Amino acid sequence: MALSSIVLQQRNLDITACDHHPETKHFLDENMRLNQLPNIDFHQADWNGINVEMGKFDLIIGSDVLYESEHAGLLSAFIQRHAEHSAEVIIVAPNRGHNAQFSKKMVNEGYDFDTLELNVGNTDGLIPKGRVLSYQRY
């Protein structure tokens, strides 16, 4: 989350970050300080909870958030509560086996779906395997 937040903040975009882990805000603030950037609006959010104060967004991004089987349902419901009617969702997902379940839920909510494979051939083993899952609803 910190890297994407830094890049978006450097581009002067209006962003809000959220995470469930209690230490995330501290790490995010420290990364902003190290990169000489202003702090980012942050909400500690539970996917099960109603986070009314967060509002709605036209772009939602996440990385490695589908690592448990129940996350597909929890995350898709969270996105429905916080996505504008016209929205884009981008999830970077290692191949943990829960991507298809999540994608099916997103398509059922009216999103178009596309995927980009990250399994590029690289002999040094430094490029991670996975997918970029992209959803758009108009």
HURANOR-V703233 format. One record per pair of residues at least 12 apart in sequence whose ideal C-beta (glycine too) atoms are under 6 Angstrom apart, sorted by the first residue. I is the first residue (numbers start at 1). J is the second residue. D is the distance in whole Angstrom. If there is no record, write none. Layout:
i:j:d
I:J:D
I:J:D
//
This chain:
i:j:d
1:17:6
1:19:6
2:28:6
2:31:4
4:61:6
5:17:5
5:40:6
6:35:5
9:37:5
9:40:6
15:40:6
16:41:5
17:40:5
17:42:5
18:43:5
18:45:4
20:46:6
25:42:5
28:42:6
47:74:4
47:75:6
47:78:4
54:82:6
56:82:6
56:84:5
57:82:6
58:84:5
58:87:5
59:88:5
60:79:6
60:89:5
61:90:5
62:91:5
63:92:4
66:93:5
66:98:4
66:102:6
67:96:5
69:98:6
72:98:5
72:101:4
72:102:4
76:105:4
76:106:6
80:109:6
86:138:5
87:137:6
88:136:5
89:135:4
90:134:5
91:133:4
92:132:5
93:130:5
93:131:5
93:133:6
94:130:4
95:129:6
95:130:6
106:135:5
110:137:5
111:135:4
111:137:5
112:136:5
113:135:6
114:134:5
115:131:5
115:133:6
116:132:4
117:131:6
118:130:5
//
